[in-house]
Each structure stands twice: as C-alpha cells, then as structure tokens.
C-alpha cells in the first residue's frame, strides 16, 4: 500500500494486489494450457489389434483415441514383450504404464496411471498372446476416470485463479474536513465502500502473521468506543487482506498516525 496524496485535511492510500493478479493469471493460463494438451494430445483410450503372420512374426496396429480429433494409428511389427514401467514422483507416489517393446523401438500403450492391476492385466494379455499359438489379439482400454479427475483439478485451479484475479484495488482516504475515513474496494465484482467516523479511529496499526520465511504484516484500523469519559479499543479493521514486509507498513503507520494527530 502506498500514500498517493496528502494535504493538511486529506490523506489517500492505494493498494494494488499485483501478486494476486500475477498468480491468478499464471494459474488460469497454465490450467487452460494443460486443458488443451489434455483434449488434443493425451490419449483417452487405446486399442491394440494383432495378427500372427508366422510362428515368430506379429503384425499389430496400435490406435490412440483423443477427446477431439482423429485417432492416431501406428503399425507395429515383431512385438517382443509388454512390460510395466514404474514412475516414482518426488514425494514417493507411483504411477505405471505399459510399454510395448519391439526391435524397432518402444511404444506406450496409454499414459501412466496409478492403477497397477489394470496395467498388469494389459501386459499379461499381450505377453500371453506373444507366447501362444493364437492367431489374433484385440485389446481395448480407456482412461476416462483419469480425465474426469484432471478436469476437476483444472476447474479448481481456474476458479481459484479467477478469485485471485478478482482481488480488488483498495483505496483508503482520510478526510479531516468530513470527519471520516472511506475504504473503497474496486474489483470485478463491483465496488464496496466502508465508512468510519474519523473520531472513532484510535490509530492505524500493523497486524502480524508468522510464515516459514519470517514475519509479514498488513495495515489495520484500530477503532475505539467512547465509554464513561474514556476510550477502549473496540476492534481492528483490515484495510486490505494482503501482507507485506515490515519496512513498508512501518512507514505508512508513522505517516498516517502523524496525520491523524496533527
């Protein structure tokens, strides 16, 4: 928050939630980018059709299906085996995918998933066919449940990003001539105005919050209620929700309190 105007009878401060806007924009752009990848480039289903052309020769067609667009088909020759590849995440989470091995390279059957039994079943069917005398094989598998899970996660990030982008600009003005302080919140949802009598403002102070990296602060109005010739603190009203460093808040606290006492 910064002081943008100051006279003998008026002091105005303004706060732009730039960090929230930037983070919200990144969340929305990142989520929509992943959604595009999910729709156009991540297979939602796959099928493998094989014909045995000789005792040792297999002619197969691997097809990948997407939410939008034509299926992507690949011809695969001389399948040697199907194996399960384990992917270990940073926090120890595991996911699995079936890899089809041939002398000409490896092919993913479907993107990885956390369901080991499902992948094991697919690999077992392929390997059983390779070492059997069966003349044909047809396997189909989908991952719709994974897609629905990803869509829920993406929707959550987009909604959270929208709320961050909707964080309002806060304008706080102290009027000595009107004997009041006006706090304006201007955001995508409209304008909200709060007014308090200047005589009820005991002081402006900073509210502390402890974080892993140290301490951060935000500005608050300390209101008082006259009672029996004395005054006691009634409540603290945050001017805005964001926390910042001690140096910024200290300067504003000193300037505003000096203005109120002059």
Buried (B, 14 or more C-beta within 10 A) or exposed (E): BEBEEBEEEBBBBBBBBEEBBEBBEEBBEBBBEBBEEBBEEBBBBBBBBBEBEEEEEBBBEBBBBBEEEEEEEEEBEBBEEBBBBEEEEEEEEEBBBBBBBBEEEEBBBBBBBEBEEBBEBBBEBBBEBBEEEEEEBEBEBBBEEBBEEBEEEBEEBBEBBEBBBBBBBBBBBBBBEBEBBBBBBEBEEEEEEEEBEBEBBBBBBBBEEEEEEEEBBBBBBBBBEEEEEEBEEBEBBBBBEBBBEEEBBEEBBEBBBEBBEE
